[in-house]
Each structure stands twice: as structure tokens, then as C-alpha cells.
Amino acid sequence: MAKEKAKADITSFESEFDRLAKIVSRLEEGNIPLEEMLKHYEEGTMLAAKLSETLKEAELKVRTLSKVHEELVSFETSEFDEE
Amino acid sequence: MAKRISETLALVFEREEAAIAPVKEVIAEPLSVTSLTKAIRDTLESKFIDVTVEGEISNFTHHRSGHRYWTLKDEGAQISCVFWKTRQLSFDVQEGQKVLCRGRISVYAPRGNYQLDVFQIRPLGIGALQAAYEALFKKLSIEGLFDESRKRQIPRFPKKIGIITSATGAALHDILTVLRRRYPLVGVLFRPASVQGVGAELEIARAITEMNLVPENDRPDVLIVGRGGGSLEDLWSFNEEAVARAIYSSKIPVVSAVGHEVDVTIADFVADLRAPTPTAAAELVTPDQNELLSSLSSSASTLDYFMKRKLSDLRIELLSHTTGYGLKRVLTQALSEKRSNLIQFGNTMSSRMKHFLELADARSQRFQSTLNALNPYAVLERGYAMVQDENGVVISKAALLPKDKSVDVIFNDGKVSVRRTA
């Protein structure tokens, strides 16, 4: 469950980070009606808090792709081919 | 490093003899050539499954079947070598050249000989390595493996980093340390691979291929392939064609991280991004979480700032509405409405009033004439007189007329005070 959450976090981190940047620049532009602005503000502060939390709580997860224990190089099965 | 082929093999045969000797005593039956050869074959092939041998090339033949044959020799011995056509020679083999061959011993029973089945060969000596490097560089450059245009973008926020390096070297530790510090959010998929020795290139190449075959939901979105610093020979695997080709065909962007100071490996040229060390590679592929956190907090304060500014703008706007044009307009409109209502009301009122007044006037005139008719003084005009006591109270009966008191007799033109005498 916690693992799934972490996975969801990493998947959406980039898109949420970009979304936040977009919201900030939209607000910087100005000229938005109050209602829209409030919506943006709410979403933006929520994202900033959530993303910070995600970063602070993250722990590096390392998995090993086990070496395939067949021979390093597949040897030909053919017999010598001396002519 | 180099093994004395003759010595090693001699050792094996001695052991073989010792093993066979008691058997001879028990069973008098002689061995068939086939069974002896089979025994030799089993012994040799299981013993020399993976060896690296140093020697000089002699009698190199590129057979028309595509296979290559040569003899590897030193001062004391020689061994036949075979290199199957399916394998890639990564340099031009010269007669008399010193090389390292990695392979296994195989025994060919029909001819009763053994040879080294080589799966990888590498030139030996700086000069030869340099020549091989230059030749491969030229070849791959012409093929376009180094083209800038085909370099893939390294993701800004990698989700999973694939690491291909030795399980025992410092490189892995260095990379993980950086990742933990900078961006612990990322997942790591580690694929151990030998990064040194003849044939290590094949293992690295395979690791890159395998990373690309990992199911998509688990597949890294960037690969770090590398090792710590070392000599030119140590790093040589990264100058091999197999690694170059694997990097080139990887769908996942590859960051090369071969720790070396002066030279750039072929792998570095093919890689989408070159890092001078494994540590640097880890830094190059990850955002710094402290920078991210401060960027997030500055985003939050920017949001706050603009929200507050908007609210204050609105407040000012609101104020200007109440004191300025806006309210005036509203009020003027309201006033003019009221005024017209008032005027209308006034009009109605005045016409009603007029009517009322007219009525009142008519009534008052009627009252007036009635009053005139009832006016006692009007009667006096006709010759009547009125008697009042001293208080002005009318005395209307003779019996009420007091004795010894004067009363007023009022005529039309004035009053006379009289006294009753009888």
C-alpha cells in the first residue's frame, strides 16, 4: 500500500511539478478573474505542499536485476569446422 | 595474467593418470580410443570452461566459411584457436601480434586434438590498443554512431535509474550515495556486470540489452553505465564495439560514467551523455532535492504574493467604486427614479388636493350661509333684542331675570345695561 503510494508519487512528480510551474506563471501574468485565481491558488499551494512532502519522505529503493546465470556468451554447439 | 598453457595442461594430465591408475588394476579391459578421448574431453572441457590466455598470433587464417583460425604461442608452447564466424572481431588481427584471448578448451575427438574456442580477443600493448581504438572510432563515426542528432534527452525527473557496473567496485556505492542525497525519490534497478577483463564488454552489452527488455512499468528511463578509474587496459571494455553497439541500440538513454582522466572512451562518444565519473553521472541525471524544495517553497510564496496582491487590488477597486463614479452613477439613477416618482406623486396629490379644496370651499360656503341664517345677531337686525347676565349667559325666560342685578340687553347696534325694578 505504502509502496503503491510512493510509486504513484514518483510517476506524477514531474507532471505535478510542471503543473505547479504553470499555475505560478498564470498567476504572474495577472488578469485572471478572482474565482479562477482562487482555484489556481488553492491547487497550487496544495501541490507545493504535497510535492515537498513527497520529497522529504522519499527513501531510495534499490533493486537488483539478477544476473542471468547462463554462460556469459552462448557457445556454439557446432563441432570444429576444419576443412 | 598469462597462463603457461603447457604447464597447466601437463598438470591436468597428471591428475587424470592418477585417477585412472586404480581402475586399470581392477579392470584388465583396455579402454577404447573413444572412451579415453571422451574422458580426456570431459576433463579438459569441464576444467577450462573460461580462461584468458596471453600469447602471440601466428598462422592467422580467415577461412572462407567465415570462421577464423590461428595459433597462439609463447616461448614454450602453442595452442590452436578457433573464432567462430558469428563472433565479432573488434580489431585487425596482425601476424605476430600480442593478444589476450578468452575462451574455453574444447576437444575434437575425430582428430584427437584440443583447441581454444575463443569468444573474445583483445590486442595487448598500448600501441595496439591505440590502433584498435582509432580504427573503431573511424568505423563507428562513419556509421553515424556518434551523431549529436541521435542523442536522446535525459529525463529531467527520472523515475527509475538503471545502473550497470560491477557489484564490487566503488562506482555503485558512489552513485547510490549521490542519489540518496540528491533525489531519493528515484527508483534504482541495479544490474551487476563485470567491467574489466577480456569479454567484459559482452557482459556490459548484454546488461544494456536486458535493461531494455525489462517490462515497461519497471523499466529504467535512464541508464548509467560505467566504472571507476583505471588503466587503459582496465577501461578497455568501454572501447569495444559490442558496448558501443549496445548503447547505440538502447531505447533507454545512456549516460556513460567511466572514471578516467584524459582519454574519452568509445562508449562516451556513443552515449547520450558523458559523465567523467560515476558520481558525476548520478549528479547529472538527477535534480537536487534541496533545490526542488526551495523551488517549491518559492512557488508557494509567489502564489501567496499574487493572491494577496489580487485581493488588495480588489479592495482598492471596491473602494474606488464606493467613492467614485460607480456609486454616484448608482445613486443618481436611484435619485432620478425617486424624483420622478415624487413628481408624479406630487402631481397626483395636487390634483386631489385641489378637488378636495374645492369641495371644502363649497361646503364652507354652505356652512357660512347656514351660520348666517342661525346667527343671533342677524335676528337682532330684524328688531329683536337679547338679554344676557353679567357673565354673558343668555337669559331666555322672564322668571330667570334676577332682581337687583344688572343685565345686558343687546340690540343690533350695541348693548344697554338695565336693572329690574319690579
Interface residues (C-beta under 8 A of the other chain):
Chain A: D9 I10 T11 F13 E14 F17 L20 A21 I23 V24 L27 E28 G30 L34 M37 L38 H40 Y41 G44 T45 A48 A49 L51 S52 T54 L55 K56 A58 E59 L60 K61 V62 R63 T64 L65 K67 V68 L72 V73 F75 E76 S78 E79 F80 D81 E82 E83
Chain B: D50 H63 S65 H67 Y69 V82 W84 T86 R104 S106 Y108 R111 Q115 D117 F119 Q120 P155 R156 F157 K159 G162 L176 L179 R180 Y183 P184 L185 V186 G187 V188 L189 F190 R191 P192 A193 G199 L202 E203 R206 E210 M211 V214 Q289 L292 L293 L296 S297 S299 A300 T302 L303 D304 F306 M307 K310 L314
